[in-house]
Amino acid sequence: MFYEGGHHMGGMHALWWLFWLVLIGVIVFYGWGSPSVQRRRPRETPHEVLRRRLANGEITPQQYEERKTLIDRDTGGKN
């Protein structure tokens, strides 16, 4: 069944070795157990969002000041 002409056919055995080698390679490449949070940028604070929107021209300076005042009031002035 596994022999043909007296020679061992290692097809399936070789495929299993290949599978394990690829799996180990993927684990090493992507890191074992490293949390995906470290790969993402930290979440923007409300003040950072406002500054970015003002810099991009999405809001006017007056709108920036109004919204900043609301945020400061709601958060107790924490930046």
Backbone as ProteinMPNN parsed JSONL, in Angstrom:
{"seq_chain_A": "MFYEGGHHMGGMHALWWLFWLVLIGVIVFYGWGSPSVQRRRPRETPHEVLRRRLANGEITPQQYEERKTLIDRDTGGKN", "coords_chain_A": {"N_chain_A": [[0.82, -1.189, 0.0], [1.915, 1.315, 0.859], [4.203, 1.15, -0.504], [5.906, 1.22, -3.572], [7.183, -0.569, -6.049], [9.206, -1.347, -4.313], [10.132, 0.98, -3.133], [9.674, 3.521, -0.737], [6.837, 5.541, -0.604], [6.66, 8.731, 0.242], [4.701, 10.729, 0.214], [2.312, 11.694, 1.676], [3.422, 11.813, 4.202], [5.449, 13.702, 3.822], [3.881, 15.907, 3.221], [2.647, 16.398, 5.706], [4.892, 17.174, 7.228], [5.549, 19.482, 5.839], [3.228, 20.994, 6.336], [3.434, 21.399, 9.191], [5.85, 22.817, 9.319], [5.184, 25.155, 7.919], [3.146, 26.125, 9.581], [4.554, 26.622, 11.978], [6.28, 28.569, 11.007], [4.464, 30.652, 10.43], [3.524, 31.24, 12.998], [5.886, 32.126, 14.229], [6.499, 34.315, 12.578], [4.311, 36.104, 12.918], [4.322, 36.412, 15.614], [4.198, 34.971, 18.791], [1.407, 34.889, 20.678], [1.306, 37.672, 20.928], [-0.425, 40.542, 21.797], [-2.944, 41.996, 19.766], [-3.507, 44.608, 20.192], [-1.204, 46.064, 20.581], [-0.309, 46.506, 18.032], [-1.987, 48.328, 16.929], [-2.771, 51.838, 16.539], [-2.931, 54.086, 19.337], [-6.091, 55.05, 20.714], [-7.654, 58.1, 19.742], [-7.95, 61.038, 21.743], [-10.779, 63.092, 22.713], [-9.987, 65.804, 22.487], [-7.796, 65.613, 20.761], [-9.06, 64.721, 18.459], [-10.631, 66.964, 17.879], [-8.579, 68.896, 17.411], [-7.357, 67.731, 15.151], [-9.489, 67.803, 13.308], [-9.86, 70.572, 13.071], [-7.378, 71.283, 11.989], [-7.559, 69.969, 9.538], [-9.467, 71.464, 8.32], [-12.109, 70.864, 8.622], [-13.753, 71.904, 10.547], [-14.524, 75.184, 11.808], [-12.472, 77.722, 13.463], [-14.094, 78.916, 15.414], [-16.092, 76.954, 15.822], [-14.431, 74.981, 16.811], [-13.582, 76.104, 19.287], [-16.072, 76.271, 20.612], [-16.83, 73.569, 20.807], [-14.665, 72.548, 22.201], [-14.976, 73.836, 24.634], [-17.348, 72.611, 25.496], [-16.456, 69.953, 25.768], [-14.478, 70.277, 27.732], [-16.078, 71.094, 29.85], [-17.657, 68.822, 30.254], [-15.753, 66.885, 30.876], [-14.445, 67.855, 33.03], [-12.312, 69.518, 32.552], [-10.085, 68.013, 31.961], [-7.406, 67.15, 29.828]], "CA_chain_A": [[0.0, 0.0, 0.0], [2.763, 2.479, 0.907], [5.411, 0.898, -1.278], [5.721, 1.011, -5.003], [8.449, -1.023, -6.608], [10.205, -1.478, -3.278], [10.508, 2.285, -2.6], [8.663, 4.144, 0.122], [6.232, 6.771, -1.127], [6.498, 9.594, 1.409], [3.871, 11.871, -0.16], [1.513, 12.233, 2.782], [4.338, 12.127, 5.293], [6.109, 14.961, 3.459], [2.878, 16.978, 3.332], [2.477, 16.723, 7.114], [6.063, 17.945, 7.617], [5.397, 20.806, 5.236], [2.174, 21.674, 7.092], [3.948, 21.829, 10.482], [6.854, 23.848, 9.097], [4.48, 26.395, 7.558], [2.449, 26.59, 10.782], [5.556, 27.191, 12.879], [6.729, 29.81, 10.382], [3.426, 31.672, 10.614], [3.522, 31.617, 14.417], [7.093, 32.916, 14.496], [6.417, 35.568, 11.835], [3.32, 37.011, 13.505], [4.561, 36.54, 17.056], [3.421, 34.05, 19.615], [0.627, 35.481, 21.747], [1.403, 39.127, 21.079], [-1.762, 41.126, 21.648], [-3.113, 42.827, 18.572], [-3.646, 46.003, 20.618], [0.082, 46.72, 20.417], [-0.116, 46.815, 16.623], [-2.863, 49.444, 16.55], [-2.482, 53.146, 17.145], [-3.81, 54.378, 20.467], [-7.311, 55.783, 20.383], [-7.547, 59.562, 19.895], [-8.78, 61.687, 22.762], [-11.676, 64.075, 22.091], [-9.232, 67.018, 22.146], [-6.991, 65.313, 19.569], [-9.992, 64.686, 17.322], [-10.959, 68.36, 17.559], [-7.409, 69.539, 16.792], [-7.184, 67.17, 13.807], [-10.558, 68.31, 12.444], [-9.558, 71.98, 12.816], [-6.227, 71.317, 11.078], [-8.006, 69.51, 8.216], [-10.439, 72.4, 7.77], [-13.462, 70.308, 8.739], [-14.507, 72.809, 11.414], [-13.94, 76.528, 11.904], [-11.927, 77.999, 14.8], [-15.211, 79.174, 16.337], [-16.672, 75.651, 16.166], [-13.43, 74.313, 17.652], [-13.65, 76.653, 20.646], [-17.358, 75.888, 21.214], [-16.808, 72.139, 21.135], [-13.646, 72.353, 23.235], [-15.609, 74.272, 25.877], [-18.271, 71.545, 25.905], [-15.683, 68.796, 26.225], [-13.853, 70.636, 29.006], [-17.13, 71.125, 30.858], [-18.105, 67.45, 30.51], [-14.666, 66.065, 31.43], [-13.86, 68.543, 34.167], [-11.114, 70.241, 32.146], [-8.963, 67.111, 31.668], [-7.024, 67.159, 28.409]], "C_chain_A": [[0.865, 1.255, 0.0], [4.029, 2.316, 0.081], [5.069, 0.685, -2.74], [7.08, 0.635, -5.575], [9.55, -1.099, -5.575], [10.65, -0.149, -2.676], [9.348, 2.88, -1.813], [8.146, 5.416, -0.545], [5.926, 7.663, 0.069], [5.624, 10.787, 1.144], [3.113, 12.487, 0.995], [2.399, 12.623, 3.956], [5.028, 13.466, 5.026], [5.134, 16.135, 3.569], [2.654, 17.376, 4.791], [3.659, 17.536, 7.622], [5.965, 19.364, 7.08], [4.355, 21.628, 5.993], [2.716, 22.226, 8.413], [4.999, 22.919, 10.336], [6.214, 25.191, 8.754], [3.782, 26.974, 8.783], [3.423, 27.242, 11.758], [6.077, 28.513, 12.319], [5.74, 30.941, 10.577], [3.414, 32.163, 12.059], [4.726, 32.497, 14.733], [6.993, 34.275, 13.817], [5.474, 36.56, 12.501], [3.479, 37.174, 15.011], [3.631, 35.649, 17.846], [2.726, 34.827, 20.722], [0.761, 36.98, 21.911], [0.033, 39.742, 20.859], [-1.828, 42.063, 20.454], [-3.249, 44.309, 18.928], [-2.333, 46.75, 20.406], [0.318, 47.146, 18.979], [-0.95, 48.008, 16.175], [-2.388, 50.736, 17.197], [-3.403, 53.344, 18.329], [-5.009, 55.214, 20.014], [-7.126, 57.268, 20.648], [-8.443, 60.05, 21.021], [-9.71, 62.669, 22.051], [-10.949, 65.361, 21.679], [-8.385, 66.793, 20.882], [-7.864, 65.271, 18.318], [-10.34, 66.111, 16.896], [-9.803, 69.069, 16.867], [-7.188, 69.04, 15.37], [-8.235, 67.722, 12.85], [-10.349, 69.786, 12.11], [-8.416, 72.086, 11.807], [-6.609, 70.895, 9.664], [-9.02, 70.444, 7.576], [-11.871, 71.903, 7.83], [-14.358, 71.177, 9.615], [-13.778, 74.146, 11.465], [-13.329, 76.712, 13.293], [-13.025, 78.258, 15.834], [-15.861, 77.854, 16.776], [-15.729, 74.87, 17.079], [-13.55, 74.779, 19.098], [-14.942, 76.245, 21.351], [-17.328, 74.431, 21.669], [-15.781, 71.822, 22.218], [-14.217, 72.746, 24.593], [-16.564, 73.199, 26.393], [-17.52, 70.329, 26.45], [-15.049, 69.076, 27.577], [-14.872, 70.643, 30.134], [-17.536, 69.699, 31.257], [-17.026, 66.602, 31.18], [-13.997, 66.715, 32.638], [-12.529, 69.209, 33.848], [-9.926, 69.344, 31.866], [-8.681, 67.102, 30.183], [-6.712, 65.802, 27.916]], "O_chain_A": [[0.598, 2.178, -0.769], [4.835, 3.241, -0.02], [4.072, 0.051, -3.083], [8.01, 1.442, -5.576], [10.721, -0.932, -5.916], [11.486, -0.153, -1.773], [8.185, 2.747, -2.196], [8.925, 6.258, -0.992], [5.01, 7.366, 0.836], [5.794, 11.806, 1.813], [3.255, 13.679, 1.265], [2.162, 13.631, 4.62], [5.167, 14.277, 5.941], [5.524, 17.232, 3.968], [2.489, 18.56, 5.088], [3.465, 18.494, 8.37], [6.263, 20.329, 7.784], [4.565, 22.811, 6.26], [2.488, 23.394, 8.729], [5.039, 23.85, 11.14], [6.65, 26.235, 9.237], [3.819, 28.185, 9.001], [3.134, 28.307, 12.303], [6.292, 29.467, 13.068], [6.137, 32.072, 10.859], [3.305, 33.363, 12.31], [4.594, 33.505, 15.428], [7.362, 35.288, 14.411], [5.808, 37.738, 12.633], [2.809, 38.015, 15.61], [2.428, 35.59, 17.591], [3.386, 35.366, 21.61], [0.364, 37.517, 22.945], [-0.604, 39.487, 19.837], [-0.896, 42.817, 20.174], [-3.118, 45.169, 18.057], [-2.343, 47.939, 20.085], [1.086, 48.078, 18.739], [-0.652, 48.628, 15.155], [-1.716, 50.743, 18.228], [-4.525, 52.839, 18.34], [-4.929, 55.978, 19.053], [-6.522, 57.658, 21.647], [-9.546, 59.542, 21.226], [-9.454, 63.039, 20.905], [-11.26, 65.942, 20.639], [-8.276, 67.683, 20.039], [-7.456, 65.729, 17.25], [-10.345, 66.429, 15.707], [-9.999, 69.758, 15.866], [-6.869, 69.826, 14.479], [-7.919, 68.07, 11.712], [-10.628, 70.209, 10.989], [-8.48, 72.889, 10.876], [-6.048, 71.404, 8.694], [-9.4, 70.25, 6.421], [-12.751, 72.454, 7.168], [-15.578, 71.188, 9.446], [-12.579, 74.229, 11.2], [-13.632, 75.943, 14.206], [-12.896, 77.864, 16.994], [-16.146, 77.661, 17.958], [-16.169, 74.185, 18.002], [-13.612, 73.966, 20.02], [-14.928, 75.912, 22.536], [-17.749, 74.107, 22.779], [-15.997, 70.941, 23.051], [-13.972, 72.068, 25.591], [-16.588, 72.91, 27.59], [-17.906, 69.753, 27.467], [-15.073, 68.227, 28.468], [-14.56, 70.241, 31.255], [-17.732, 69.405, 32.436], [-17.339, 65.703, 31.961], [-13.062, 66.146, 33.201], [-11.713, 69.441, 34.739], [-8.846, 69.849, 31.558], [-9.603, 67.053, 29.368], [-6.374, 65.633, 26.745]]}, "name": "protein", "num_of_chains": 1, "seq": "MFYEGGHHMGGMHALWWLFWLVLIGVIVFYGWGSPSVQRRRPRETPHEVLRRRLANGEITPQQYEERKTLIDRDTGGKN"}
